Amino acid sequence: MIEALKRDEIYQKVGGSFKLSALLQKRMREIMDGARPLIEDTADKTVIEIVVEEILEDKITYEIEED
């Protein structure tokens, strides 16, 4: 388990556990499908660790799409 997921900071950045889960899943899928990570140092990191770091560094956010 990633230590950052145990802190309130990450939940506050995205607005709660549901939004965090949705953002993690969406971004992990993008990276697994070939999108480039938005952070520099990805060596020896799992996809979820990369996404968590992107969130903590404000590289990605959760936004609701309006029709």
C-alpha positions in Angstrom: 0.0 0.0 0.0 1.3 3.4 -0.8 1.8 5.6 2.3 0.3 8.7 0.5 -3.0 6.9 0.3 -3.1 6.8 4.1 -2.9 10.6 4.5 -5.8 13.0 4.3 -3.9 15.4 2.0 -4.6 13.3 -1.2 -8.3 13.0 -0.4 -8.6 16.7 0.1 -6.8 17.5 -3.2 -9.5 15.6 -5.2 -12.5 16.0 -3.0 -13.0 12.6 -1.4 -12.4 8.9 -1.7 -14.9 8.3 -4.5 -13.3 11.0 -6.7 -9.8 9.7 -5.8 -10.8 6.2 -6.8 -12.3 7.4 -10.1 -9.2 9.6 -10.9 -6.8 6.8 -10.0 -8.6 4.3 -12.3 -8.9 6.7 -15.2 -5.3 7.9 -15.1 -3.9 4.4 -14.5 -5.8 3.2 -17.6 -4.4 6.1 -19.7 -0.8 5.2 -18.7 -1.3 1.5 -19.3 -2.7 2.4 -22.7 0.4 4.3 -23.6 0.0 7.9 -22.2 3.3 9.4 -20.9 3.6 10.0 -17.1 3.6 13.7 -16.1 6.4 13.3 -13.6 10.1 12.9 -14.3 11.3 10.1 -12.1 9.3 6.9 -12.9 12.1 4.4 -12.5 11.1 1.5 -10.2 7.6 2.9 -9.6 4.4 1.1 -10.2 1.6 2.7 -12.3 -0.4 3.5 -9.1 2.7 5.1 -7.5 3.1 7.3 -10.6 -0.5 8.4 -10.5 -0.4 9.2 -6.8 2.7 11.3 -7.3 1.0 13.1 -10.2 -2.0 13.9 -7.9 0.2 15.1 -5.1 2.2 17.4 -7.4 -1.0 18.8 -8.8 -0.3 17.5 -12.3 -3.8 16.0 -12.6 -7.1 16.8 -11.0 -10.6 15.5 -10.9 -13.0 17.5 -13.0 -16.7 16.9 -13.8 -17.5 17.0 -17.5 -20.6 19.0 -18.3 -22.6 18.2 -21.4 
